[in-house]
Amino acid sequence: NSIKLMIVGDSITHGHEGDFTWRYRLWEWMKSTDISFSFVGPYTAPLAPEEIHSSKPIPTQKDINDYPRIEWGYAENASKSFDAHHFATSGYKAELARHAVAAQVKANDPDLLLIMLGYNDLQWTKAPFTYLLPTMKALIDNARAAKPTLQFAIGNIIERTIFRQDIHENTMVYNELFKDAIPSWSTEQSPVFHVDVASKYTCGPYRPCPAAFDGLHPNALGEYEIASAFSEALAREIGIGKEPLRIPKTVTDRAMPPPVVLRAFGNAAGATLTWDRIYGITEYEVASRIEGQDWNTGMLTSNR
């Protein structure tokens, strides 16, 4: 019988334009097994790139579902046969997902949920780990209410290069409590499997971070590492595949050519500089200065 999987997550799972995403790497691995499967969910693409004239503020937790949705947007050499359906939104929290998951389970009828959430709960709202643990349990309960035989593979929380000490400390404690709680969350007809993504993901405070392009979000290597962690759980707990996904010894990251067509014009506020947008480049490092002063460097998410 074919198994339907729905992947639930935040920006780490959603991905950015030009990414393969770890969802794609997991799909590749599952294609190599003898399992008939499909990915289900309401969305099919990574995060849409920011429009050049956008002046919208940073999205709040109330309006992240208003992100523009596109149908594609993956790496240019990604297979167009990729079954890209998912239920992931950049900025998503477990707190929000627990209220929305039942409707998505009813609409898409998955057999297995692959969940990777929690970082934004700790970062954005400074929610303590004591709050996040019952939130994750409520997410499971609400999904089960829609389908009592649903299975779950849930990842723990990965770390980033140091940002706030409280996030680091809460993450370590939460991951231990989460692992200990998993057995009590399982039922005979609806098991919950622990996915140790954090130990596989080569990024964190006080150490090098080869897996992320910005200290958190996965680059090409990080995508393989997350997918490998989930493949280990699926192989161990469900018997999918003869062996987990092997991370390539050499992973080539995407090319990042600099902009070549720049346009500058004056305005009432001073000057505006734009350039032709490059597919798959989601951030630009820009240096500017007033004549005679030092250069200021910053990151921009649009080509303006």
C-alpha positions as CSV (number, residue, x, y, z in Angstrom):
1,N,0.0,0.0,0.0
2,S,1.1,3.5,-0.7
3,I,2.0,5.7,2.3
4,K,1.2,9.4,2.4
5,L,3.5,11.7,4.3
6,M,2.9,15.3,5.3
7,I,5.9,17.4,6.3
8,V,5.1,20.1,8.8
9,G,7.6,22.9,9.6
10,D,8.9,26.4,9.5
11,S,11.5,28.1,7.3
12,I,14.0,25.3,7.9
13,T,11.6,23.1,6.1
14,H,9.9,25.6,3.8
15,G,13.2,26.6,2.2
16,H,14.1,29.6,0.0
17,E,14.1,30.2,-3.7
18,G,16.8,28.1,-5.4
19,D,17.0,25.6,-2.6
20,F,16.6,21.9,-3.1
21,T,15.3,21.7,0.6
22,W,15.7,18.7,2.9
23,R,12.3,17.6,1.7
24,Y,13.7,17.1,-1.8
25,R,16.6,15.1,-0.4
26,L,14.2,12.9,1.6
27,W,12.1,12.4,-1.5
28,E,15.2,11.3,-3.5
29,W,16.0,8.8,-0.8
30,M,12.5,7.4,-0.6
31,K,12.5,7.1,-4.4
32,S,15.4,4.8,-4.1
33,T,13.4,2.4,-1.8
34,D,10.8,-0.1,-2.8
35,I,8.1,1.9,-1.0
36,S,5.2,3.5,-2.8
37,F,4.6,6.9,-1.3
38,S,3.5,10.5,-1.9
39,F,4.0,13.8,-0.2
40,V,0.8,15.6,0.7
41,G,0.0,19.1,1.9
42,P,-1.5,22.5,0.9
43,Y,1.7,24.0,-0.5
44,T,4.2,23.1,-3.2
45,A,7.0,25.7,-3.2
46,P,9.6,27.3,-1.0
47,L,9.3,30.9,0.2
48,A,8.5,33.3,-2.5
49,P,11.3,35.9,-3.1
50,E,10.7,39.4,-1.8
51,E,9.4,41.9,-4.4
52,I,11.7,44.7,-5.2
53,H,9.2,47.4,-4.3
54,S,8.0,45.7,-1.1
55,S,7.9,48.0,1.9
56,K,6.1,45.6,4.2
57,P,7.4,45.2,7.7
58,I,8.7,42.0,9.0
59,P,5.7,39.6,9.2
60,T,4.1,39.1,12.6
61,Q,2.8,35.8,13.9
62,K,-0.7,36.9,12.9
63,D,0.0,37.4,9.2
64,I,2.6,34.8,8.2
65,N,-0.1,32.8,6.5
66,D,-0.5,35.8,4.1
67,Y,3.0,35.1,2.6
68,P,2.6,35.0,-1.2
69,R,2.5,31.4,-2.5
70,I,4.1,30.2,-5.7
71,E,4.0,26.8,-7.4
72,W,7.7,26.2,-7.8
73,G,11.0,27.9,-7.0
74,Y,13.5,25.1,-6.3
75,A,17.0,24.7,-7.5
76,E,17.3,25.1,-11.3
77,N,18.5,21.5,-11.7
78,A,15.9,20.0,-9.3
79,S,13.8,17.3,-10.9
80,K,10.4,18.6,-12.1
81,S,8.9,15.3,-10.9
82,F,9.6,16.2,-7.3
83,D,6.4,15.6,-5.3
84,A,6.8,18.9,-3.5
85,H,3.6,19.1,-1.4
86,H,4.1,20.1,2.2
87,F,2.7,22.0,5.1
88,A,5.5,24.4,6.1
89,T,5.6,28.2,6.4
90,S,8.5,30.4,7.2
91,G,8.1,31.8,10.7
92,Y,5.7,29.1,11.8
93,K,5.5,28.1,15.4
94,A,4.3,24.9,17.1
95,E,1.7,27.1,18.9
96,L,0.2,28.1,15.5
97,A,0.5,24.7,13.9
98,R,-1.4,22.9,16.7
99,H,-4.5,24.9,15.8
100,A,-4.2,24.3,12.1
101,V,-3.0,20.7,11.9
102,A,-6.4,19.0,12.3
103,A,-7.9,20.7,9.3
104,Q,-4.8,19.8,7.2
105,V,-5.0,16.2,8.3
106,K,-8.6,16.0,7.3
107,A,-8.0,17.7,4.0
108,N,-4.9,15.7,3.0
109,D,-5.4,12.4,4.9
110,P,-1.7,11.6,5.6
111,D,-0.6,8.4,7.2
112,L,2.5,9.9,8.7
113,L,3.4,13.4,9.8
114,L,7.1,14.5,9.7
115,I,7.3,17.5,12.1
116,M,10.2,19.9,12.6
117,L,9.0,22.8,14.7
118,G,9.8,24.7,17.9
119,Y,12.7,27.0,17.2
120,N,10.5,30.0,16.5
121,D,8.5,29.3,19.7
122,L,11.7,29.7,21.7
123,Q,13.1,32.7,19.7
124,W,10.1,34.9,18.9
125,T,8.0,34.6,22.0
126,K,10.8,33.6,24.4
127,A,8.5,30.7,25.3
128,P,10.1,28.5,28.0
129,F,10.7,24.8,27.2
130,T,8.1,24.1,29.9
131,Y,5.5,25.7,27.6
132,L,6.7,24.2,24.3
133,L,6.5,20.6,25.5
134,P,2.8,20.6,26.1
135,T,2.3,22.6,23.0
136,M,3.9,19.9,20.9
137,K,1.8,17.3,22.7
138,A,-1.4,19.3,21.9
139,L,-0.3,19.4,18.2
140,I,-0.2,15.6,18.3
141,D,-3.5,15.3,20.1
142,N,-5.2,17.6,17.6
143,A,-3.8,15.7,14.6
144,R,-5.0,12.4,16.2
145,A,-8.4,13.8,16.7
146,A,-8.7,14.1,12.9
147,K,-7.1,10.7,12.2
148,P,-6.6,8.3,15.2
149,T,-4.2,6.0,13.3
150,L,-1.8,8.8,12.3
151,Q,1.9,8.1,12.9
152,F,4.4,10.8,13.8
153,A,8.1,11.3,13.2
154,I,9.1,14.5,15.2
155,G,12.5,16.2,15.1
156,N,14.1,17.8,18.0
157,I,15.3,21.4,17.7
158,I,18.5,22.3,15.9
159,E,20.8,25.0,17.2
160,R,22.3,28.0,15.5
161,T,25.5,30.0,16.0
162,I,25.1,31.9,19.2
163,F,22.3,34.4,19.1
164,R,20.8,34.4,22.6
165,Q,22.0,32.4,25.5
166,D,18.5,31.6,26.7
167,I,17.6,30.0,23.4
168,H,20.7,27.8,23.6
169,E,19.9,26.7,27.2
170,N,16.2,26.2,26.6
171,T,16.9,24.2,23.5
172,M,19.2,21.8,25.3
173,V,16.8,21.2,28.1
174,Y,13.8,20.9,25.8
175,N,15.5,18.3,23.6
176,E,16.2,16.1,26.6
177,L,12.6,16.4,28.0
178,F,11.2,15.9,24.5
179,K,13.2,12.6,24.0
180,D,12.0,11.4,27.4
181,A,8.4,12.3,26.7
182,I,8.1,10.5,23.3
183,P,7.3,7.0,24.7
184,S,4.4,8.4,26.8
185,W,3.0,10.2,23.7
186,S,2.8,7.0,21.7
187,T,-0.3,4.8,21.5
188,E,-0.6,1.4,20.1
189,Q,-2.4,2.6,16.9
190,S,-0.6,6.0,16.7
191,P,3.1,5.7,17.5
192,V,5.4,8.8,17.8
193,F,9.0,8.4,16.7
194,H,11.9,10.6,17.9
195,V,14.1,12.1,15.2
196,D,17.5,13.3,16.5
197,V,18.1,16.1,14.0
198,A,20.2,18.1,16.4
199,S,23.0,15.6,16.7
200,K,23.2,15.2,12.9
201,Y,23.1,18.9,12.0
202,T,26.6,20.4,12.1
203,C,25.8,23.8,13.5
204,G,25.5,25.3,16.9
205,P,26.9,27.8,19.3
206,Y,30.6,27.9,20.1
207,R,31.5,25.7,17.1
208,P,31.8,25.8,13.3
209,C,28.6,25.8,11.3
210,P,29.2,24.2,7.9
211,A,25.5,23.1,7.6
212,A,23.9,26.6,7.4
213,F,24.3,29.5,5.1
214,D,23.3,32.1,7.8
215,G,24.1,30.3,11.1
216,L,20.7,28.5,11.1
217,H,19.0,27.7,7.8
218,P,20.4,24.7,5.9
219,N,22.6,25.0,2.9
220,A,23.2,22.1,0.6
221,L,25.0,20.1,3.3
222,G,22.4,20.9,5.9
223,E,19.6,19.7,3.7
224,Y,21.3,16.3,3.4
225,E,21.9,16.2,7.2
226,I,18.3,16.9,8.1
227,A,17.0,14.4,5.5
228,S,19.4,11.8,6.7
229,A,18.2,12.2,10.3
230,F,14.6,11.6,9.2
231,S,15.6,8.7,7.0
232,E,17.2,7.0,9.9
233,A,14.0,7.2,11.9
234,L,11.9,6.0,9.0
235,A,14.2,3.1,8.4
236,R,14.5,2.1,12.0
237,E,10.9,2.5,13.1
238,I,8.9,1.8,9.9
239,G,11.3,-0.3,7.9
240,I,11.5,2.1,4.9
241,G,14.6,1.4,2.9
242,K,17.5,-0.9,3.5
243,E,19.7,1.8,4.9
244,P,19.3,5.5,5.8
245,L,20.3,8.3,3.4
246,R,24.1,8.6,3.1
247,I,25.4,12.2,3.2
248,P,27.7,12.7,0.2
249,K,31.4,13.2,1.0
250,T,31.4,16.3,-1.2
251,V,28.5,18.6,-1.4
252,T,28.6,21.5,-3.9
253,D,26.8,24.6,-2.9
254,R,25.0,26.8,-5.4
255,A,26.9,29.4,-7.5
256,M,26.4,33.0,-6.3
257,P,27.4,35.3,-9.1
258,P,27.5,39.0,-8.2
259,P,25.0,41.4,-9.8
260,V,26.2,42.9,-13.1
261,V,23.5,45.4,-14.1
262,L,23.2,48.2,-11.6
263,R,21.0,51.2,-11.7
264,A,21.2,54.3,-9.5
265,F,19.0,57.3,-9.4
266,G,18.4,60.2,-7.0
267,N,15.3,60.8,-5.0
268,A,14.1,63.0,-2.1
269,A,15.7,60.8,0.5
270,G,19.0,60.6,-1.3
271,A,19.7,57.8,-3.8
272,T,18.4,54.5,-4.8
273,L,20.3,51.6,-6.2
274,T,18.7,48.6,-7.9
275,W,20.1,45.6,-9.8
276,D,18.8,42.7,-11.8
277,R,17.6,40.0,-9.5
278,I,19.5,36.7,-9.6
279,Y,17.4,33.5,-9.3
280,G,18.1,31.7,-6.1
281,I,19.9,34.5,-4.3
282,T,17.8,35.4,-1.3
283,E,20.2,37.8,0.4
284,Y,22.7,40.4,-0.8
285,E,25.6,41.9,1.1
286,V,25.6,45.6,0.4
287,A,28.2,48.2,1.4
288,S,27.4,51.9,1.3
289,R,28.9,55.1,2.6
290,I,28.6,58.9,2.5
291,E,31.7,60.3,0.8
292,G,34.5,60.8,3.2
293,Q,33.0,58.4,5.8
294,D,33.6,54.7,6.6
295,W,31.7,52.0,4.7
296,N,28.6,50.4,6.3
297,T,27.9,46.8,5.4
298,G,24.5,45.1,5.7
299,M,22.3,42.3,4.3
300,L,19.3,43.0,2.1
301,T,16.6,40.5,1.0
302,S,15.6,42.4,-2.1
303,N,17.5,43.8,-5.1
304,R,17.0,47.4,-4.0
